[in-house]
Amino acid sequence: MDDPDRADSPGVRDLAIGPRGEMDLRAELERGLQFANVMLTVNQDASSEAVAYVQALVDLLIAKGLIRQEELEQPLERAQREIAEAVVPRVRLGETSDKYAVGQAIDVDCAARLDLCQGRCCTLKFYLTKQDLDEGVIRWDYGNPYWIRQGPDGYCVHFDREKRGCGIYERRPYICRRYTCRNDKRLWIDFEQRIPAPAKPLIGDSPVALAEVALRNTMQADGRVGRDTDALPDGQTDGTAGAGSDASE
């Protein structure tokens, strides 16, 4: 039987893993097509309306002598920056260095805490990098490119339920190598006293093309900044998720 975690395994490239492989492949491709169709419609509608509205407004202001054409440059630059930071679904990749060249940040005995935390770091969401995609091992969410793929139970699809550890530990993403839950209040009320935070309901497949919007809205409501590092705990800049070590270690 092919090892689905090996880069040279057919199961990695075509997602045909096990007897349900074809159904899994179809479901993921459908989510990808849904994302593309939603984004196409959203972008077309928004672009057409915005262009017409802005052009009409500019023409009116210039005709009334209220502004000059050259006065639009700075406001236009500011508007472009705001649009770039807008809360809209988009295709993203994480930007990091070579994941194999970074050190391991983990300073936590994961295996000793699994009965308390239930490996909830493996339910956090984050973007994969180009390096991850090129390897063809780590699966991503077709409906929300390029988030780590999660199963119906909300856990990373590479989380080994039996061993309760990472099933692709040697190939795990950069973020998983650098993350530590020590100061993450979403997981621990008191890390030293081993008091876990209340578990929130887990969602597997996020709404197609709207996952980032939902995440950013949640982060903003919690007072966290909406950026590429949305899912990071306070003060951390490296990444968001992944058990730091295989549970078997």
C-alpha positions as CSV (number, residue, x, y, z in Angstrom):
1,M,0.0,0.0,0.0
2,D,1.3,3.5,-0.8
3,D,2.3,5.7,2.0
4,P,0.1,8.8,1.6
5,D,2.7,11.0,3.3
6,R,5.5,10.2,0.9
7,A,6.2,12.8,-1.8
8,D,6.6,10.0,-4.5
9,S,3.4,8.3,-3.6
10,P,0.6,8.4,-6.2
11,G,-1.8,9.2,-3.4
12,V,0.0,12.5,-2.7
13,R,-0.2,13.8,-6.3
14,D,-3.8,12.8,-7.2
15,L,-5.4,12.6,-3.7
16,A,-6.7,9.1,-4.6
17,I,-6.1,7.7,-1.2
18,G,-7.9,4.6,-0.2
19,P,-11.3,3.3,-1.5
20,R,-12.9,6.8,-1.1
21,G,-10.1,8.5,-3.0
22,E,-12.2,9.3,-6.1
23,M,-14.9,10.8,-4.0
24,D,-12.4,12.8,-1.9
25,L,-10.8,14.1,-5.1
26,R,-14.1,15.1,-6.6
27,A,-15.2,16.9,-3.4
28,E,-12.0,18.9,-3.2
29,L,-12.0,19.8,-6.9
30,E,-15.6,21.0,-6.5
31,R,-14.6,23.2,-3.6
32,G,-11.9,24.6,-5.7
33,L,-14.2,25.3,-8.6
34,Q,-16.7,26.9,-6.2
35,F,-14.0,29.2,-4.9
36,A,-13.0,30.2,-8.4
37,N,-16.6,30.9,-9.4
38,V,-17.4,32.8,-6.3
39,M,-14.4,35.0,-6.7
40,L,-15.0,35.6,-10.4
41,T,-18.6,36.8,-9.7
42,V,-17.5,38.9,-6.7
43,N,-14.7,40.5,-8.5
44,Q,-16.7,41.2,-11.7
45,D,-19.6,42.8,-9.8
46,A,-17.4,44.8,-7.5
47,S,-15.2,46.0,-10.2
48,S,-18.0,47.1,-12.5
49,E,-19.8,49.0,-9.8
50,A,-16.7,50.6,-8.4
51,V,-15.4,51.8,-11.8
52,A,-18.8,53.3,-12.8
53,Y,-19.4,55.0,-9.4
54,V,-15.9,56.5,-9.1
55,Q,-15.8,57.7,-12.7
56,A,-19.2,59.4,-12.3
57,L,-18.1,61.0,-9.1
58,V,-14.8,62.3,-10.5
59,D,-16.5,63.7,-13.6
60,L,-19.0,65.5,-11.4
61,L,-16.5,67.0,-9.1
62,I,-14.2,68.2,-11.9
63,A,-17.2,69.6,-13.8
64,K,-18.2,71.6,-10.8
65,G,-14.7,72.9,-10.4
66,L,-14.4,71.4,-6.9
67,I,-11.2,69.4,-7.6
68,R,-8.4,69.3,-10.2
69,Q,-7.2,66.1,-11.8
70,E,-3.8,66.3,-10.2
71,E,-5.3,66.5,-6.7
72,L,-6.5,62.9,-7.1
73,E,-3.0,61.4,-6.9
74,Q,-2.5,61.2,-3.1
75,P,-6.1,60.1,-2.3
76,L,-5.9,57.5,-5.0
77,E,-2.7,56.0,-3.5
78,R,-4.3,56.0,-0.1
79,A,-7.4,54.2,-1.4
80,Q,-5.2,51.6,-3.1
81,R,-3.5,50.8,0.1
82,E,-6.8,50.5,1.9
83,I,-8.1,48.1,-0.8
84,A,-5.0,46.0,-0.5
85,E,-5.8,45.6,3.2
86,A,-9.5,45.0,2.8
87,V,-11.3,42.1,4.4
88,V,-12.1,40.1,1.3
89,P,-11.3,36.4,0.4
90,R,-8.1,36.0,-1.6
91,V,-5.6,33.5,-2.6
92,R,-2.5,33.6,-0.4
93,L,0.7,31.9,0.3
94,G,2.8,32.2,3.5
95,E,6.1,34.0,3.1
96,T,8.9,32.3,4.9
97,S,12.4,31.0,4.5
98,D,13.5,27.4,3.9
99,K,11.6,25.4,6.5
100,Y,14.4,22.8,6.7
101,A,16.9,25.5,7.6
102,V,15.0,26.9,10.6
103,G,15.6,25.7,14.1
104,Q,12.9,24.0,16.2
105,A,11.2,26.5,18.5
106,I,9.3,23.9,20.5
107,D,10.0,23.9,24.2
108,V,7.0,21.9,25.2
109,D,6.6,18.2,26.1
110,C,3.6,17.7,23.8
111,A,3.1,14.0,24.6
112,A,2.8,14.8,28.3
113,R,0.1,17.4,27.7
114,L,-2.1,15.7,25.0
115,D,-4.6,14.4,27.5
116,L,-5.3,18.0,28.5
117,C,-4.9,20.0,25.3
118,Q,-6.1,17.3,22.9
119,G,-3.6,18.5,20.3
120,R,-5.7,21.6,19.6
121,C,-2.7,23.4,18.0
122,C,-3.4,21.1,15.1
123,T,-6.8,22.7,14.6
124,L,-5.5,26.2,14.1
125,K,-5.5,27.7,10.6
126,F,-2.6,29.0,8.6
127,Y,-1.3,29.5,5.0
128,L,1.1,27.1,3.4
129,T,4.2,28.3,1.6
130,K,5.3,27.7,-2.0
131,Q,7.8,25.3,-0.7
132,D,5.0,23.2,0.9
133,L,3.0,23.2,-2.4
134,D,6.1,22.3,-4.5
135,E,6.7,19.3,-2.4
136,G,3.2,17.9,-3.0
137,V,2.9,16.3,0.4
138,I,0.9,18.7,2.5
139,R,-2.7,19.1,1.5
140,W,-4.4,22.5,1.2
141,D,-8.1,23.6,1.3
142,Y,-9.3,23.8,-2.3
143,G,-12.1,26.1,-1.2
144,N,-9.8,28.5,0.6
145,P,-6.3,28.6,-1.1
146,Y,-3.9,28.0,0.4
147,W,-5.0,27.2,3.9
148,I,-3.9,23.9,5.5
149,R,-6.5,21.3,4.8
150,Q,-8.6,20.3,7.8
151,G,-10.9,17.3,8.2
152,P,-14.6,17.3,9.2
153,D,-13.6,17.2,12.9
154,G,-11.6,20.5,12.5
155,Y,-8.2,18.8,12.8
156,C,-5.4,19.0,10.2
157,V,-5.8,16.1,7.8
158,H,-2.3,15.0,8.6
159,F,-3.0,14.6,12.3
160,D,-2.7,11.0,13.2
161,R,-5.7,10.2,15.4
162,E,-4.3,6.9,16.7
163,K,-0.8,8.2,17.7
164,R,-2.1,11.7,18.3
165,G,0.7,13.3,16.5
166,C,1.8,14.7,13.2
167,G,1.7,12.1,10.4
168,I,4.1,14.1,8.2
169,Y,6.4,15.3,10.9
170,E,9.6,15.3,8.7
171,R,7.8,17.4,6.1
172,R,5.6,19.6,8.4
173,P,5.2,23.2,7.5
174,Y,7.5,26.0,8.6
175,I,4.8,27.3,11.0
176,C,4.6,24.0,12.7
177,R,8.3,24.0,13.3
178,R,8.3,27.5,14.9
179,Y,5.0,27.5,16.8
180,T,4.9,27.1,20.6
181,C,1.7,27.0,22.6
182,R,3.3,28.2,25.8
183,N,1.9,31.8,25.6
184,D,-1.2,31.0,23.5
185,K,-4.2,31.9,25.5
186,R,-6.5,30.1,23.1
187,L,-5.0,26.9,24.3
188,W,-3.9,27.5,27.9
189,I,-5.4,29.6,30.7
190,D,-2.3,28.9,32.7
191,F,0.5,26.9,30.9
192,E,2.6,26.3,34.0
193,Q,-0.3,25.1,36.1
194,R,-1.5,23.0,33.2
195,I,-4.9,24.6,33.0
196,P,-6.3,24.4,29.4
197,A,-8.5,27.0,27.9
198,P,-12.1,26.1,27.2
199,A,-12.4,24.3,23.9
200,K,-14.3,26.1,21.2
201,P,-16.5,24.2,18.7
202,L,-14.4,23.0,15.8
203,I,-15.3,23.6,12.1
204,G,-13.8,21.4,9.4
205,D,-14.6,22.8,6.0
206,S,-14.8,26.6,6.2
207,P,-17.3,28.3,3.9
208,V,-15.9,28.4,0.4
209,A,-14.1,31.7,-0.4
210,L,-15.4,33.2,2.9
211,A,-13.1,31.5,5.3
212,E,-10.6,34.3,5.6
213,V,-13.4,36.8,6.1
214,A,-14.9,34.8,8.9
215,L,-11.4,34.4,10.5
216,R,-10.6,38.1,10.2
217,N,-14.0,39.2,11.6
218,T,-13.4,36.9,14.6
219,M,-9.9,38.3,15.1
220,Q,-11.1,41.9,14.9
221,A,-13.9,41.1,17.4
222,D,-11.2,39.7,19.8
223,G,-9.1,42.8,19.3
224,R,-6.4,41.1,17.3
225,V,-4.9,42.7,14.2
226,G,-6.2,41.4,10.8
227,R,-3.0,40.5,8.8
228,D,-1.3,37.5,7.4
229,T,-0.5,36.6,11.0
230,D,-4.1,36.6,12.1
231,A,-4.0,33.2,13.7
232,L,-0.9,33.9,15.8
233,P,-1.0,34.3,19.5
234,D,-0.1,37.7,20.9
235,G,3.6,38.6,20.3
236,Q,4.3,35.8,17.9
237,T,5.3,36.4,14.3
238,D,6.3,33.0,13.0
239,G,3.2,30.9,12.6
240,T,0.0,29.5,14.0
241,A,-0.4,25.8,14.1
242,G,0.9,22.3,14.3
243,A,2.0,19.9,17.1
244,G,5.6,20.7,17.8
245,S,6.6,17.0,18.0
246,D,5.3,13.6,17.0
247,A,3.3,12.1,19.9
248,S,5.3,9.0,19.6
249,E,8.5,10.8,20.7
